[in-house]
Protein backbone atom coordinates (compact mmCIF):
# COMPACT_ATOMS: atom_id res chain seq x y z
CA UNK A 1 0.00 0.00 0.00
CA UNK A 2 1.35 3.38 -0.98
CA UNK A 3 1.36 6.42 1.26
CA UNK A 4 2.91 9.86 1.04
CA UNK A 5 5.24 11.55 3.44
CA UNK A 6 2.31 13.61 4.80
CA UNK A 7 0.81 10.49 6.45
CA UNK A 8 4.10 9.31 7.98
CA UNK A 9 4.15 10.30 11.64
CA UNK A 10 7.26 8.37 12.66
CA UNK A 11 10.11 6.20 11.44
CA UNK A 12 11.62 3.09 12.99
CA UNK A 13 15.40 3.08 13.39
CA UNK A 14 16.73 -0.47 13.05
CA UNK A 15 20.11 0.44 14.54
CA UNK A 16 22.97 -2.05 14.56
CA UNK A 17 21.49 -5.25 15.95
CA UNK A 18 18.37 -6.77 17.51
CA UNK A 19 20.34 -8.99 19.92
CA UNK A 20 19.70 -7.71 23.50
CA UNK A 21 23.18 -8.64 24.73
CA UNK A 22 24.89 -6.91 21.81
CA UNK A 23 22.68 -3.88 22.33
CA UNK A 24 23.89 -3.65 25.93
CA UNK A 25 27.50 -3.96 24.81
CA UNK A 26 26.98 -1.25 22.18
CA UNK A 27 25.31 0.98 24.78
CA UNK A 28 28.39 0.78 27.00
CA UNK A 29 30.75 1.35 24.04
CA UNK A 30 28.86 4.36 22.68
CA UNK A 31 28.43 5.83 26.16
CA UNK A 32 32.20 5.65 26.71
CA UNK A 33 32.90 7.16 23.28
CA UNK A 34 30.39 9.96 23.86
CA UNK A 35 31.82 10.72 27.31
CA UNK A 36 35.36 10.91 25.94
CA UNK A 37 34.14 13.11 23.08
CA UNK A 38 32.43 15.57 25.43
CA UNK A 39 35.30 15.72 27.90
CA UNK A 40 38.07 15.88 25.26
CA UNK A 41 36.52 18.63 23.17
CA UNK A 42 35.41 20.65 26.20
CA UNK A 43 38.91 20.55 27.72
CA UNK A 44 40.48 21.58 24.40
CA UNK A 45 38.10 24.54 24.07
CA UNK A 46 38.78 25.62 27.66
CA UNK A 47 42.55 25.43 27.17
CA UNK A 48 42.36 27.52 23.99
CA UNK A 49 40.17 30.13 25.68
CA UNK A 50 42.20 30.36 28.90
CA UNK A 51 45.82 30.13 27.74
CA UNK A 52 47.11 33.26 26.00
CA UNK A 53 49.75 31.23 24.15
CA UNK A 54 46.93 29.52 22.26
CA UNK A 55 45.30 32.77 21.14
CA UNK A 56 46.45 32.35 17.54
CA UNK A 57 44.48 31.80 14.31
CA UNK A 58 45.39 28.10 14.20
CA UNK A 59 43.99 27.40 17.67
CA UNK A 60 41.00 29.62 16.99
CA UNK A 61 40.03 27.27 14.16
CA UNK A 62 40.81 24.18 16.25
CA UNK A 63 38.58 25.51 19.01
CA UNK A 64 35.74 26.02 16.55
CA UNK A 65 36.28 22.52 15.19
CA UNK A 66 35.94 21.14 18.73
CA UNK A 67 32.79 23.21 19.23
CA UNK A 68 31.34 21.72 16.04
CA UNK A 69 32.28 18.22 17.15
CA UNK A 70 30.49 18.66 20.48
CA UNK A 71 27.22 19.35 18.69
CA UNK A 72 27.91 16.95 15.83
CA UNK A 73 28.29 13.99 18.17
CA UNK A 74 25.23 15.07 20.17
CA UNK A 75 23.04 14.88 17.06
CA UNK A 76 23.56 11.12 16.86
CA UNK A 77 24.83 9.48 20.04
CA UNK A 78 21.99 10.21 22.52
CA UNK A 79 19.48 8.67 20.10
CA UNK A 80 21.78 5.68 19.54
CA UNK A 81 21.98 5.16 23.32
CA UNK A 82 18.19 5.35 23.61
CA UNK A 83 17.61 2.78 20.87
CA UNK A 84 20.11 0.42 22.52
CA UNK A 85 18.31 0.29 25.89
CA UNK A 86 14.71 0.99 24.87
CA UNK A 87 12.22 -1.24 23.14
CA UNK A 88 10.85 1.80 21.36
CA UNK A 89 13.04 2.28 18.29
CA UNK A 90 10.86 4.98 16.74
CA UNK A 91 11.70 8.57 15.91
CA UNK A 92 8.98 11.07 15.05
CA UNK A 93 8.77 12.61 11.60
CA UNK A 94 9.69 16.01 13.10
CA UNK A 95 12.53 14.45 15.10
CA UNK A 96 13.89 12.74 12.00
CA UNK A 97 13.70 16.00 10.06
CA UNK A 98 15.50 17.90 12.85
CA UNK A 99 18.23 15.26 13.15
CA UNK A 100 18.67 15.25 9.38
CA UNK A 101 18.89 19.04 9.20
CA UNK A 102 21.41 19.51 12.01
CA UNK A 103 23.42 16.52 10.82
CA UNK A 104 23.76 18.02 7.34
CA UNK A 105 24.35 21.57 8.60
CA UNK A 106 27.11 20.60 11.02
CA UNK A 107 28.73 18.19 8.53
CA UNK A 108 28.81 20.78 5.75
CA UNK A 109 30.09 23.44 8.16
CA UNK A 110 32.92 21.14 9.16
CA UNK A 111 33.86 20.63 5.51
CA UNK A 112 34.18 24.38 5.00
CA UNK A 113 36.01 24.85 8.31
CA UNK A 114 38.60 22.21 7.41
CA UNK A 115 39.17 24.07 4.12
CA UNK A 116 39.66 27.34 6.03
CA UNK A 117 42.16 25.57 8.29
CA UNK A 118 44.10 24.39 5.24
CA UNK A 119 44.33 27.98 4.02
CA UNK A 120 45.51 29.04 7.48
CA UNK A 121 48.31 26.46 7.37
CA UNK A 122 49.32 27.65 3.88
CA UNK A 123 49.62 31.26 5.05
CA UNK A 124 51.56 30.21 8.17
CA UNK A 125 54.16 28.26 6.18
CA UNK A 126 54.44 30.37 3.04
CA UNK A 127 54.72 33.72 4.82
CA UNK A 128 55.42 33.19 8.54
CA UNK A 129 56.65 36.75 9.18
CA UNK A 130 53.35 38.26 8.05
CA UNK A 131 51.16 35.41 9.35
CA UNK A 132 49.53 37.36 12.19
CA UNK A 133 48.79 40.28 9.88
CA UNK A 134 47.50 38.13 7.00
CA UNK A 135 45.28 35.98 9.24
CA UNK A 136 43.71 38.86 11.10
CA UNK A 137 41.03 38.38 13.76
CA UNK A 138 38.46 39.81 11.37
CA UNK A 139 39.38 37.35 8.59
CA UNK A 140 39.31 34.39 11.00
CA UNK A 141 35.86 35.34 12.26
CA UNK A 142 34.67 35.85 8.69
CA UNK A 143 35.88 32.40 7.61
CA UNK A 144 34.17 30.72 10.56
CA UNK A 145 30.90 32.61 10.02
CA UNK A 146 30.96 31.76 6.32
CA UNK A 147 31.56 28.09 7.19
CA UNK A 148 28.47 27.98 9.40
CA UNK A 149 26.36 30.01 6.98
CA UNK A 150 27.31 27.92 3.96
CA UNK A 151 26.77 24.69 5.87
CA UNK A 152 23.30 25.48 7.16
CA UNK A 153 22.04 27.18 4.00
CA UNK A 154 22.88 24.02 2.06
CA UNK A 155 21.33 21.93 4.85
CA UNK A 156 18.04 23.80 4.30
CA UNK A 157 18.19 22.92 0.60
CA UNK A 158 18.90 19.24 1.26
CA UNK A 159 16.32 18.87 4.03
CA UNK A 160 13.51 20.62 2.15
CA UNK A 161 14.09 18.48 -0.95
CA UNK A 162 14.44 15.20 0.97
CA UNK A 163 11.38 15.54 3.16
CA UNK A 164 9.10 16.45 0.26
CA UNK A 165 9.75 13.02 -1.24
CA UNK A 166 6.88 10.52 -1.16
CA UNK A 167 7.64 7.63 1.19
CA UNK A 168 5.93 4.35 0.36
CA UNK A 169 4.94 1.35 2.47
CA UNK A 170 7.39 0.49 5.20
CA UNK A 171 8.69 3.32 7.39
CA UNK A 172 11.63 1.33 8.76
CA UNK A 173 15.01 3.08 8.38
CA UNK A 174 17.73 0.47 8.14
CA UNK A 175 20.28 2.68 9.90
CA UNK A 176 20.98 4.30 13.27
CA UNK A 177 20.06 7.84 12.17
CA UNK A 178 18.06 9.68 9.51
CA UNK A 179 20.37 9.99 6.52
CA UNK A 180 20.09 10.37 2.77
CA UNK A 181 20.74 6.75 1.63
CA UNK A 182 18.17 4.98 3.89
CA UNK A 183 15.53 7.68 3.31
CA UNK A 184 16.04 7.43 -0.45
CA UNK A 185 15.46 3.68 -0.12
CA UNK A 186 12.02 4.43 1.36
CA UNK A 187 11.02 6.90 -1.34
CA UNK A 188 8.42 5.84 -3.89
CA UNK A 189 10.19 7.45 -6.79
CA UNK A 190 13.34 9.57 -6.73
CA UNK A 191 13.17 12.10 -9.54
CA UNK A 192 16.18 13.22 -11.52
CA UNK A 193 15.78 16.71 -10.06
CA UNK A 194 16.45 15.31 -6.56
CA UNK A 195 19.53 13.46 -7.81
CA UNK A 196 20.69 16.73 -9.36
CA UNK A 197 20.29 18.47 -6.00
CA UNK A 198 22.36 15.75 -4.31
CA UNK A 199 25.14 16.09 -6.88
CA UNK A 200 25.06 19.89 -6.56
CA UNK A 201 25.37 19.68 -2.76
CA UNK A 202 28.12 17.08 -3.03
CA UNK A 203 30.04 19.35 -5.40
CA UNK A 204 29.54 22.54 -3.39
CA UNK A 205 30.02 21.14 0.11
CA UNK A 206 32.47 18.28 -0.29
CA UNK A 207 34.22 18.36 -3.66
CA UNK A 208 34.86 22.13 -3.71
CA UNK A 209 36.38 22.21 -0.17
CA UNK A 210 38.40 19.13 -1.09
CA UNK A 211 39.82 20.89 -4.15
CA UNK A 212 40.63 23.96 -2.04
CA UNK A 213 42.39 21.78 0.53
CA UNK A 214 44.39 19.95 -2.14
CA UNK A 215 45.36 23.26 -3.74
CA UNK A 216 46.45 24.63 -0.36
CA UNK A 217 48.61 21.60 0.28
CA UNK A 218 50.19 21.80 -3.16
CA UNK A 219 51.27 25.35 -2.28
CA UNK A 220 52.33 24.16 1.17
CA UNK A 221 54.52 21.43 -0.34
CA UNK A 222 56.04 23.97 -2.71
CA UNK A 223 56.76 26.29 0.22
CA UNK A 224 58.27 23.48 2.31
CA UNK A 225 60.55 22.43 -0.54
CA UNK A 226 61.81 26.00 -0.61
CA UNK A 227 63.06 25.69 2.99
CA UNK A 228 66.77 24.91 2.92
CA UNK A 229 67.27 23.13 6.25
CA UNK A 230 65.94 19.62 6.86
CA UNK A 231 64.94 20.57 10.38
CA UNK A 232 62.97 23.53 9.07
CA UNK A 233 61.14 21.31 6.60
CA UNK A 234 60.23 18.78 9.28
CA UNK A 235 59.00 21.54 11.60
CA UNK A 236 56.88 23.06 8.84
CA UNK A 237 55.38 19.71 7.93
CA UNK A 238 54.65 18.88 11.57
CA UNK A 239 52.40 21.94 11.82
CA UNK A 240 50.23 20.44 9.04
CA UNK A 241 50.29 16.77 10.01
CA UNK A 242 47.38 16.96 12.48
CA UNK A 243 45.14 18.82 10.03
CA UNK A 244 46.11 16.50 7.19
CA UNK A 245 45.23 13.45 9.31
CA UNK A 246 41.88 14.98 10.25
CA UNK A 247 41.03 15.86 6.65
CA UNK A 248 41.97 12.42 5.33
CA UNK A 249 39.82 10.58 7.88
CA UNK A 250 36.79 12.86 7.59
CA UNK A 251 36.67 13.41 3.83
CA UNK A 252 37.64 9.83 3.09
CA UNK A 253 34.62 8.39 4.92
CA UNK A 254 32.17 11.01 3.60
CA UNK A 255 33.27 10.68 -0.02
CA UNK A 256 33.04 6.89 0.26
CA UNK A 257 29.36 7.07 1.18
CA UNK A 258 28.01 10.04 -0.75
CA UNK A 259 30.02 10.03 -3.97
CA UNK A 260 28.51 6.76 -5.23
CA UNK A 261 25.26 6.30 -7.14
CA UNK A 262 22.25 5.21 -5.06
CA UNK A 263 22.13 1.86 -6.85
CA UNK A 264 25.42 0.85 -5.23
CA UNK A 265 24.43 1.63 -1.63
CA UNK A 266 25.00 -1.16 0.86
CA UNK A 267 23.32 0.02 4.05
CA UNK A 268 24.94 -2.62 6.26
CA UNK A 269 28.40 -1.68 5.04
CA UNK A 270 27.68 2.03 5.10
CA UNK A 271 26.54 1.85 8.74
CA UNK A 272 30.09 1.05 9.80
CA UNK A 273 31.57 3.88 7.75
CA UNK A 274 28.88 6.30 8.99
CA UNK A 275 29.70 5.37 12.57
CA UNK A 276 33.25 6.52 12.01
CA UNK A 277 32.56 10.07 10.83
CA UNK A 278 29.48 10.64 13.03
CA UNK A 279 30.59 9.14 16.35
CA UNK A 280 34.29 8.23 16.36
CA UNK A 281 35.71 11.19 14.43
CA UNK A 282 34.50 13.83 16.96
CA UNK A 283 36.23 11.79 19.66
CA UNK A 284 39.50 11.49 17.72
CA UNK A 285 39.86 15.18 16.81
CA UNK A 286 40.95 16.40 20.27
CA UNK A 287 43.53 13.61 20.37
CA UNK A 288 44.78 14.40 16.87
CA UNK A 289 45.27 18.09 17.68
CA UNK A 290 46.65 17.69 21.21
CA UNK A 291 48.73 14.53 21.64
CA UNK A 292 51.48 15.71 19.27
CA UNK A 293 51.05 19.41 20.03
CA UNK A 294 53.61 20.82 22.43
CA UNK A 295 51.69 24.06 23.12
CA UNK A 296 48.48 22.24 24.03
CA UNK A 297 50.30 19.77 26.29
CA UNK A 298 52.08 22.61 28.07
CA UNK A 299 48.81 24.49 28.50
CA UNK A 300 47.20 21.37 29.96
CA UNK A 301 50.15 20.81 32.29
CA UNK A 302 49.99 24.41 33.48
CA UNK A 303 46.24 24.17 34.11
CA UNK A 304 46.62 20.95 36.09
CA UNK A 305 49.42 22.42 38.19
CA UNK A 306 47.31 25.49 39.03
CA UNK A 307 44.35 23.39 40.12
CA UNK A 308 46.48 20.95 42.11
CA UNK A 309 48.24 23.78 43.95
N, C-alpha and C positions, 0 to 999 in steps of 0.2 A: 504493500500500500504506500502510495506516495504522499508526502506532506512537505509543506514549505517551511522555511526557517521561522515564519511568524507563528507556527504552532508548536515549535520546539521550546520547551520551558527549561530543560536541563540536558546536560550531557553526562555520560558515564565514563569516568577515566579508568581504564583497565589497569594502568600502572605497570609494574614489572612482573609480578607473579601473583597467583591466587593461593599459594601455599602459606598457611598461617605462620609456620615456623620461619620461613624465609622472609615473610613480611616483618616479623619481629626483628630479625637480624638486620634487614634493610633499615628499619626504623632507627636502630641503634647507630648504624653506620652513618646515615644521613644526619642524625642529630649531632653526632660528633663533628662531621664535616661542617655543618651549619654553625656550630659553636666556634670552631676554629676560624671560620670565615668572618664571623662577627667580631671576635676578639682581635684577630690579626689586622683586619682593615681599620678597626677603631683605634688600635694602638698606633698604627702607622699615621693615621690622620692627626692624632693628638701630638705625636712627635714632630710632625711637619709644622703644625700650628704653634707649638710651644718653643721649639729650638730655633734661634735666630740663624744658625748656620744652615738651616734647611729652607730658609726663605729665598729660594732661587726659582727661576722658571721651571727647571726640571722637576723639582719636588712639588711645585704648584700643580703641575700636570699629574704627577704620581698621586698626590692627595685627591685630586678630582677623580682619578681612575679608581681609587679605593672607595670613594663616596659612591660612585656608580655601582661598584661591585657589591656594596652593602645592600643596595636596593635591588640589584639584579638577582642576587641569590634569594632575597626575600620574596620575589615574585613566584618562585617555584617551590622552594624547600618546605615552607609551612604546609602547603597543600599536599606535598608528597608525604610528609609525616602523618597528616590526618588520614590519608588513604591507606597508610600502612597499618594503623591501629583501629580504624573504624570500619564497620561493615557498610557504611554509606559511602559509596565511591562516586557519588554524583557531584556535579558542579553546575550551578544555575547558568542559564543563558547569559545573563548580565555578568556573572562572575567569570565565565569563559571569555566574554568579550573584553572585560577589564584586564584579565591576565594576559590575553593576546596583545592588547594595545600597549601595556607597560613593558611586556617582554620585547616587542618590536622596537618601541621607542628607546629603551635603555640599550638594546643590542646595537641599533644603528648609531646611537650617540657614542658608544664605545668605539665603533669603527672609525668615526670621525676624530675622536680624541686620540686614538693611537696614531692616526695620520698626522695630527698636530704635534704629537710627541716626536715623531720621526723628523719633522721639520725643525723642531727645537734642537735635536741632536745634530742635525746638519749645520745649523748656525753655530752651535757651540764648538764644533770641530773645525769648520772651515774658517771661522773668524773669531777665535777665542777672545781677542783683545776688545772687540766691540760687541761681545755677546750680550752683556747686560743692557747695553743701549739698543741693540737690534731687537732683543726679546723684551721689550718694555712691559710694564705691568698692564698697560692699556691693551697691548696686542695680545697678551696671554689671556686676559679676561675676555677679549673679543673672540678668540679662538675657542674657548670653552663654551661661551654663550652660543656661538654658531654651531658647535657640535651638538648641544642639547636641542637647539631650534631645528636644525636639519633632521636630527633623529626623530623627534616627535611629530614634525610635520609629515614626514614620510610614513610614520606609524599610523597617522590619521588616514592617509590614502590607502594603506594596506588593510587596515581594520574595516573601513567603510566598504571596501570592495569585497572582502572575504565574507563579512556577515550579512551581505545582501544576496549571497548565493542561496539556492534552494537546496535544502538538505532532505534526503529521501530515506524512508524506512528507518533503519536502525540508527540510534543516536549514541552508539558506543564509540568512544575515541580510544583507539588502540595505542595509547601513549600515556605519559604521566603528566602532560600539560597540554593546553590548547595551542596547537601549532599549525602551520600551513599544511604540511603533508597529510596528517590524519584528517583534518577538516576537509581538504580537497577530496579525500577518499569517500567522505560522506555526501558530497555534493551530487545532485542529480545529473547535472550537466555543466561542465566547466567550459565557458565560452572562450574563444580566442582572445577576446578583449581582456579577460582576467589574466590569461597567460602573459599577455603583453605587459600588463601592470606589474606582474611578478618579475619579468625580465628587466623592466625599467628600474624597479626598486633594487634589484640585484646589481644592476650596473651603477646606479647612483650611490648606493650605500655600501657596497662591498667592493666591486671591481674598481671604481674610481679611487677610493681611499687606498686600495691595494697598489694601484699604479703610482699614486703619489708617494707611498711608502717606498716602493721599489726605486723610484726616481731619486728620492732623498738618499737612499743607501748607495746608489750609484755615485752620487756626488760625494757622499761620505767616504766611500772607498777611494775615490780619486784624491780627496783631501788627505786621507791617511797615507796613501802612497807618496804624497809629496813631503811627508815628514821624514827627515833624514835619519834620526836615531831609531833603533829598534825598540828601545824602551818607550820612546814617545809614541810610536805606532801602537804598541801593546796597551799603553795607558788610554789612548784615544779609542781604541776598539773596545776596551773594557767598559767605557761609559755608554756604549751602545748595546752590549751583550744582553743586558736584562730586557731592554725594550725589544730587541730582535727575537729573543726567546718567547716573550709574551705575544708578539705579533704572529709568529709562526704557529704557536699552539691555538690561538683564537681563530685566526683567519683560516687555518688549515681545516679545522673541524666545521666551521660555517660553510666554507666553499664546498666541502665534501657533501654536505646535505642539500644545500640550496642551489647548487650550480648544475644539478642533473635534471633531466626531464622527469615529469611526474610518473611516467610509465616505468621508470627504473627504481622507484622508491621501495625500500625494504624496511617496513616500520620496526621490525624486531631489531635489525642491525642498526637502524638510525637512532633507536632509543639509547643505545650505549654511547654513540657519538654525541647525541644531544646532552646526555648526562655530563659529559666532560665540559662543554662550554657553558652550560647553565648552572652547574652545581660545583664541579671541581675547580674550574678555572678561577672563579672569584676567591677560592681558598688559596690557590697557588700564587696569585699575584703579589700579595704582601711578602711571601717568601722569596719570590723571584727578585723583587726590588729591595730587599733588606739583607738577606743572608750574605750576599757578596758586596754589600755597600758599606764602606768604612764609615761614612758620615752618619748613616742611620744607626749602625751598631754603637757608635760613640754616643749618639744622642740617647739611645735606649739605656746605655750604661750610666750616663749622667743622670737620667731620670730615676733609675733604680737606686742609685747612690743617695740622691736627695730624699727619696721616700724612706729609705732604710735608716738614714741618719735622723 
